[in-house]
Amino acid sequence: MSEKVFDSEKQVTSFKCPSCSKGYIVLFKTIYDLPDKDKMLIIKFECNNCGFYTNDIIPLTTRMDPGLMILTVSNENDLKSKIYRSPTGKLEISELDLKVDPGPSADFYYTNVEGILFRFEQAVEIYHNSLDDNHPEKSEMRETLEDLQKAMKGQLEFTLKITDPTGGSYIIPEDSSKYTFIKI
């Protein structure tokens, strides 16, 4: 578990809430010391009126270079490998035909491979449930969900790739022999 380095700093900003337009955004900043000695800056933006909030996570100590990061996942232990994807990073798992494209509305996230698979599972499940029973993609989505379940148990080998031309993403592998970095 993470340990807080210092208490949150609180700052009221001068911009109005994008959700309710009545309140003002309060900014909270906290630095966390992670078990692997990395430090993360967590920034929370919260409306003082309606409670709307969003978070950003920024690594402070990990060196990040622009490049292609490739992680081969073949067992349950590999699922513990840490993933930090910035909004400029494209994440893909071609064996499952899944990807997250970069963009201005893309989120930062810091998780592990299992967390990435869980996010994909949630998204595929929402899409699957939105389809009519006779929709041609319904069975394909069921197969993808089954493959995601196998992958989350370490029973399906796959390759996770992150391409980040700005160097804002990184992978910390559990087994460094399964990780490749190609500088771009």
Secondary structure in CASP SS format (residue, H / E / C, confidence):
PFRMAT SS
TARGET T0000
AUTHOR 0000-0000-0000
METHOD secondary structure of the structure
MODEL  1
M C 1.00
S C 1.00
E E 1.00
K E 1.00
V C 1.00
F C 1.00
D C 1.00
S C 1.00
E E 1.00
K E 1.00
Q E 1.00
V E 1.00
T E 1.00
S E 1.00
F E 1.00
K E 1.00
C C 1.00
P C 1.00
S C 1.00
C C 1.00
S C 1.00
K C 1.00
G C 1.00
Y E 1.00
I E 1.00
V E 1.00
L E 1.00
F E 1.00
K E 1.00
T E 1.00
I E 1.00
Y E 1.00
D E 1.00
L C 1.00
P C 1.00
D C 1.00
K C 1.00
D C 1.00
K E 1.00
M E 1.00
L E 1.00
I E 1.00
I E 1.00
K E 1.00
F E 1.00
E E 1.00
C E 1.00
N C 1.00
N C 1.00
C C 1.00
G C 1.00
F C 1.00
Y E 1.00
T E 1.00
N E 1.00
D E 1.00
I E 1.00
I E 1.00
P E 1.00
L C 1.00
T C 1.00
T C 1.00
R C 1.00
M C 1.00
D C 1.00
P C 1.00
G E 1.00
L E 1.00
M E 1.00
I E 1.00
L E 1.00
T E 1.00
V E 1.00
S C 1.00
N C 1.00
E H 1.00
N H 1.00
D H 1.00
L H 1.00
K H 1.00
S C 1.00
K E 1.00
I E 1.00
Y E 1.00
R E 1.00
S C 1.00
P C 1.00
T C 1.00
G C 1.00
K E 1.00
L E 1.00
E E 1.00
I E 1.00
S H 1.00
E H 1.00
L H 1.00
D C 1.00
L E 1.00
K E 1.00
V E 1.00
D C 1.00
P C 1.00
G C 1.00
P C 1.00
S C 1.00
A C 1.00
D C 1.00
F C 1.00
Y E 1.00
Y E 1.00
T E 1.00
N E 1.00
V H 1.00
E H 1.00
G H 1.00
I H 1.00
L H 1.00
F H 1.00
R H 1.00
F H 1.00
E H 1.00
Q H 1.00
A H 1.00
V H 1.00
E H 1.00
I H 1.00
Y H 1.00
H H 1.00
N H 1.00
S H 1.00
L C 1.00
D C 1.00
D C 1.00
N C 1.00
H C 1.00
P C 1.00
E C 1.00
K H 1.00
S H 1.00
E H 1.00
M H 1.00
R H 1.00
E H 1.00
T H 1.00
L H 1.00
E H 1.00
D H 1.00
L H 1.00
Q H 1.00
K H 1.00
A H 1.00
M H 1.00
K C 1.00
G C 1.00
Q C 1.00
L C 1.00
E C 1.00
F E 1.00
T E 1.00
L E 1.00
K E 1.00
I E 1.00
T E 1.00
D E 1.00
P C 1.00
T C 1.00
G C 1.00
G C 1.00
S C 1.00
Y E 1.00
I E 1.00
I E 1.00
P C 1.00
E C 1.00
D C 1.00
S H 1.00
S H 1.00
K H 1.00
Y E 1.00
T E 1.00
F E 1.00
I E 1.00
K E 1.00
I C 1.00
END
